[in-house]
């Protein structure tokens, strides 16, 4: 491309091209053309050295992949892909060289000037100043439109400069696509940035024209050798980055210590104790700084720092000591960073987080005789397993229905004689363990006791005022912890009036008008009987609650 600020490398290339153009405009002597032999030899020696390095790099990838296929396998595959492409391009350039030498020197076949990955040296070429044949094969006869594809006569493949440029640019793109180092990307792209050359008149001269139109074969072969050197150089740089990227940064450590991270410190019988055991490397002369954020402070990955206030931990050697008050019940989270400053390198910032659960101290007492569930009511129950938090426990029941409540579980039973509760505890490794059972007997709710005028079966005397003020019969649960409501559905009041036993019936829990009239006739020392009391419970069943008898005082 024309215009724009040119890199120092491109400015140097422009100068070389201008000098070459000036030389070609003159009647170039044999001595000057022979100078290309020295330049070409230097390029070939550079390429040879790079290929030796590349061979060592591929060998290192292969050995590492054999020891650790998971880590180095993908990198070896990518390295081999780059190597294959580089060899194909270098061999393509060798074919161009062989074709040019064959046609210039009059050989019948490429095999006479080409063997393996080597081509006849410029030293052995007689017609070093021939430029017609290189121009015809690589550029074509149309000055304004460089050839792309095989030349019209005597070309068995595409030797054109345009195709060569495109191959090299594609190669650069493939290499840099796997590199996230901008400086290296730019360096490789610069090698294959085939910009127009600006001549002394300010005119843009295309890369193909400048290098392969009217240039003697000695110069063309030297330029092609330089391109092969660039291909190898780009490959070696890419492989260096690729291997370093897999290896990661190297740090100096002076000591090793054992580290054991258990999945849990409390385990149940029948389960496994599981932990990670590894060697921890550290430099006892280079103590890191460890920061622990205040509650609610997060780590910002874009700024690589905590978003708010933090405490710097007290260090015991290279180990930070954390001591935090328990705080409120439930899950607690804190975030922090470890700042390690390797000698001669940029600081390494590693975030970490704490996740722990605060639980209240508990006393577990298991009754052996009072383990009862009552039919038809909500039986609250707490299910806990030492060493596990509530969120890691799920309760199930055989012989009952169990559901999660805000505080524990609710069990309901309707039939049967026995219920068994199990706990499924989630283990640190993601599995679960079934614990239990805890067995409960199933019983019916005991009958409530009837009361009239505030008096029950244990009361023998009732005042006349209390008797006449009574509104009805109530059914009460005595010494029973469940808040159950029983509704009296009927009862009878009887007493002796005028020598005759008179009885009045109520079909509800309320005293009827006839009952009130009768009660008013009760005299001191007379007995009043409350009989046939029936009540309906929460389960809808009607129960007989017996009778009451009081002496009027």
Rosetta blueprint (number, residue, H / E / L):
1 X L
2 X L
3 X L
4 X L
5 X L
6 X L
7 X L
8 X H
9 X H
10 X H
11 X H
12 X H
13 X H
14 X H
15 X H
16 X H
17 X H
18 X H
19 X H
20 X H
21 X H
22 X H
23 X H
24 X H
25 X H
26 X L
27 X L
28 X L
29 X L
30 X H
31 X H
32 X H
33 X H
34 X H
35 X H
36 X H
37 X H
38 X H
39 X H
40 X H
41 X H
42 X H
43 X H
44 X H
45 X H
46 X H
47 X H
48 X H
49 X H
50 X H
51 X H
52 X H
53 X H
54 X H
55 X H
56 X H
57 X H
58 X H
59 X H
60 X H
61 X H
62 X H
63 X H
64 X H
65 X H
66 X H
67 X H
68 X L
69 X H
70 X H
71 X H
72 X H
73 X H
74 X H
75 X H
76 X H
77 X H
78 X H
79 X H
80 X H
81 X H
82 X H
83 X H
84 X H
85 X H
86 X H
87 X H
88 X H
89 X H
90 X H
91 X H
92 X H
93 X H
94 X H
95 X H
96 X H
97 X H
98 X H
99 X H
100 X H
101 X H
102 X H
103 X H
104 X H
105 X H
106 X L
107 X L
108 X L
109 X L
110 X H
111 X H
112 X H
113 X L
114 X E
115 X E
116 X L
117 X L
118 X E
119 X E
120 X L
121 X L
122 X H
123 X H
124 X H
125 X L
126 X L
127 X L
128 X L
129 X L
130 X L
131 X L
132 X H
133 X H
134 X H
135 X H
136 X H
137 X H
138 X H
139 X L
140 X L
141 X L
142 X L
143 X L
144 X L
145 X L
146 X L
147 X L
148 X L
149 X L
150 X L
151 X L
152 X L
153 X L
154 X L
155 X L
156 X L
157 X L
158 X L
159 X L
160 X L
161 X H
162 X H
163 X H
164 X H
165 X H
166 X H
167 X H
168 X H
169 X H
170 X H
171 X H
172 X H
173 X H
174 X H
175 X H
176 X H
177 X L
178 X L
179 X L
180 X L
181 X L
182 X H
183 X H
184 X H
185 X H
186 X H
187 X H
188 X H
189 X H
190 X H
191 X H
192 X L
193 X L
194 X L
195 X L
196 X L
197 X E
198 X E
199 X L
200 X L
201 X L
202 X L
203 X L
204 X E
205 X E
206 X L
207 X H
208 X H
209 X H
210 X H
211 X H
212 X H
213 X L
214 X L
215 X L
216 X L
217 X H
218 X H
219 X H
220 X H
221 X H
222 X H
223 X H
224 X H
225 X H
226 X H
227 X H
228 X H
229 X H
230 X H
231 X H
232 X H
233 X H
234 X H
235 X H
236 X H
237 X H
238 X H
239 X H
240 X H
241 X H
242 X H
243 X H
244 X H
245 X H
246 X H
247 X H
248 X L
249 X L
250 X L
251 X L
252 X L
253 X L
254 X L
255 X E
256 X E
257 X E
258 X E
259 X E
260 X E
261 X E
262 X E
263 X L
264 X L
265 X L
266 X L
267 X L
268 X L
269 X L
270 X L
271 X L
272 X L
273 X L
274 X L
275 X E
276 X E
277 X E
278 X E
279 X E
280 X E
281 X E
282 X E
283 X L
284 X L
285 X L
286 X L
287 X L
288 X L
289 X E
290 X E
291 X E
292 X E
293 X E
294 X L
295 X L
296 X L
297 X L
298 X L
299 X E
300 X E
301 X L
302 X L
303 X L
304 X L
305 X E
306 X E
307 X L
308 X L
309 X L
310 X E
311 X E
312 X E
313 X L
314 X E
315 X E
316 X E
317 X L
318 X L
319 X E
320 X E
321 X E
322 X L
323 X L
324 X L
325 X L
326 X L
327 X L
328 X L
329 X L
330 X E
331 X E
332 X E
333 X E
334 X E
335 X E
336 X E
337 X E
338 X E
339 X E
340 X E
341 X L
342 X L
343 X L
344 X L
345 X L
346 X L
347 X L
348 X E
349 X E
350 X E
351 X E
352 X E
353 X E
354 X E
355 X E
356 X E
357 X E
358 X E
359 X L
360 X L
361 X L
362 X L
363 X L
364 X L
365 X L
366 X L
367 X L
368 X L
369 X L
370 X L
371 X L
372 X E
373 X E
374 X E
375 X E
376 X L
377 X L
378 X L
379 X E
380 X E
381 X E
382 X L
383 X L
384 X L
385 X L
386 X L
387 X L
388 X L
389 X L
390 X H
391 X H
392 X H
393 X E
394 X E
395 X E
396 X E
397 X E
398 X E
399 X L
400 X L
401 X E
402 X E
403 X E
404 X E
405 X E
406 X L
407 X L
408 X E
409 X E
410 X E
411 X E
412 X E
413 X E
414 X L
415 X L
416 X L
417 X L
418 X E
419 X E
420 X E
421 X E
422 X E
423 X E
424 X E
425 X E
426 X E
427 X L
428 X L
429 X L
430 X L
431 X L
432 X E
433 X E
434 X E
435 X E
436 X E
437 X E
438 X E
439 X E
440 X E
441 X E
442 X E
443 X E
444 X L
445 X L
446 X L
447 X L
448 X L
449 X E
450 X E
451 X E
452 X E
453 X L
454 X L
455 X E
456 X L
457 X L
458 X L
459 X L
460 X L
461 X E
462 X E
463 X L
464 X H
465 X H
466 X H
467 X H
468 X H
469 X H
470 X L
471 X L
472 X E
473 X E
474 X E
475 X E
476 X E
477 X L
478 X L
479 X L
480 X L
481 X L
482 X L
483 X L
484 X L
485 X L
486 X E
487 X E
488 X E
489 X E
490 X E
491 X E
492 X E
493 X E
494 X E
495 X E
496 X E
497 X E
498 X L
499 X L
500 X E
501 X E
502 X E
503 X E
504 X E
505 X E
506 X E
507 X L
508 X L
509 X L
510 X E
511 X L
512 X L
513 X H
514 X H
515 X H
516 X H
517 X H
518 X H
519 X H
520 X H
521 X L
522 X L
523 X L
524 X L
525 X L
526 X L
527 X E
528 X E
529 X E
530 X E
531 X E
532 X E
533 X E
534 X E
535 X E
536 X E
537 X L
538 X L
539 X L
540 X L
541 X L
542 X E
543 X E
544 X E
545 X E
546 X E
547 X E
548 X E
549 X E
550 X E
551 X E
552 X E
553 X L
